[in-house]
Amino acid sequence: MLILFALLLVLARIDNRRTSKLVALLEPGTGFVLRWINIFLMPSFLNLPTIDRPSAKEVGEIAVVFVVGYVCFVTASTLLVRAFRIASPFKYLSRKRDEDIARADDADQITQDVNNEFQIENERTQNAHITQYDVEELELRRIPTMSSQVENTNMASNQSINSNDISKVDGSVNESSPDSLTAPASSSATILQPPDDEQQLSKWQSLKIYVWTRLRVAHIVYTTILIVSFLIYLPIPTSSPVYLPILLPLYLSMSILAYYVALQVPDKIRFFLHPIISSSAIVWVGMEITEAIKGGNLLTGLVKFSTGTRYLTILEGKSGGIVPGAGDVLFSLLDCSIISLSTVMFRYRVELKKHAFEMLLTILALSVASLFCLPLFAHAVGVPPSKALSLAPRSVTTPLAMVVANLLEADANSTVCFVILTGILGTIVGPYLLKLLRVRDEDYVTVGVAMGTASHAIATAGLLRTNPRAAAIASLSFVIFGTIFVIITSIPMIPQTMRQLVGF
């Protein structure tokens, strides 16, 4: 990502107009992978059942470290950004608010590119409301009011038409008394209630409208793939050479459809029940049922879901003939999503340049503090040494966190678990915590640095919808944060010192 960002900056210096056209040409593809970045993060969370289950005591200790550590981390990042901004020799650049206002159009464009998975498109929503309104109005037109019956009666008398024929509703004769038909027009207009079966019909029609207005071509395609691959899967024995290849489209379509379902959860519930959590739960249930048909279970399904054969492994010729799983495909696309963040950073390169001083110093201080303080705090609370070291890179994005875990000789599976949970925690708690710290949404530098360094790519995906300018800061922040982490832990004496401090 940093290499592509640097290349775009160089090209912009040579020919800014053509570089902007190039970025605009890339945006449909980059916008797609950014739009669905949460799906690509699902494999890491789905593999949590493969981790050794900690005891209840360890869970409590880790929870304390998690919550306290996160609150301290976000608070420290907020204070450091503000302090370094005051001490910055370039702070006069930050006073130019006119640039922020002038670039509001760019923010709207980025928001439009990456916002589709969090909410239904406005046009389709409006169409749904209009359609539902038309149906309800059509049903109401079939129910005559008292005043309308009076008008019909007067028309019948003038045109010599029987009033009993006028008062028919849906082909049935109105059973109201004749006196009611001749009631004066000044009487209160009372709407006659439809029969219960007609109300149920209206609700059923509303439900059909709701479903069809939200049904997209992608839903139909992935549903078809799921059904066809499942029907092929049923008669195939586990020893067949096509057994593993057929699981790839089966579990891939299952994961994508599960995420679609998770997005239909109401916003109030979805805010606390992150789509990664709810969609993973759906996949676990589906995988358990699928594997039970062949005599397996969830754990055997997860082994086939992620075989470790990524696209780089295949390109390098090191796959060894192992068929990639659905999780490997999604994880490979995660790399594309991370790289695509460079286009967002390029669009907000002016803001990045203005605030580079406070950003870099804050990230450097946080990376050093996180590496040493969090494992020591976990060790003091009573967390086992391997788990304590796994907590160190919890705010680093998954690919870099795995590198850090290997350098520290920590538990890699626990590291992935902590990384994913930290990102979800940041998405849920982070905005509230920033409000308590009196950080305004307009302060995109503080928001971006705090969320990017504390909750990496998952929180950045949330900012792409709500605050794209802060998302650009967060993108650069979590990449620099992870890069500094890898550089520090690459020094041989650092991992040795850390292992001694936590009790190895």
VENPE-V333428 format. One line per field, one symbol per residue. psi: psi as a letter, one per 40 degrees, with the letter a starting at -180 (. if undefined). A space follows every 10 residues. Layout:
psi: ???
This chain:
psi: dddddddddd ddddgddddd dddddedddd dddddfddde edddddedee ihhiiddddd dddddddddd dddddddddd ddddddehee eddeegeddd ddeddddddd dddeedeeii iddddddddd dddddddddd dehiiddddd ddddddddef hhddddehhf eihheiiddd deiieeihhh hhhiiddddd dddddddddd ddeehidddd dddddddddd ddddehidei eedddddddd dddddddddd ddeehidddd ddgidddddd dddddddddd dddeeaaddd dddddheegi dddddefedf ehhiiddddd ddddddddde eddddddfdd ddddfddddd dddddddddd dddddddddd dehidddddd edfdeiiddd dddddddefi hddddddddd dddddddddd ddddddefhi ddgddddddd ddddebdddd ddddddgddd dddddddddd ddddddddee hddddddddd dee.
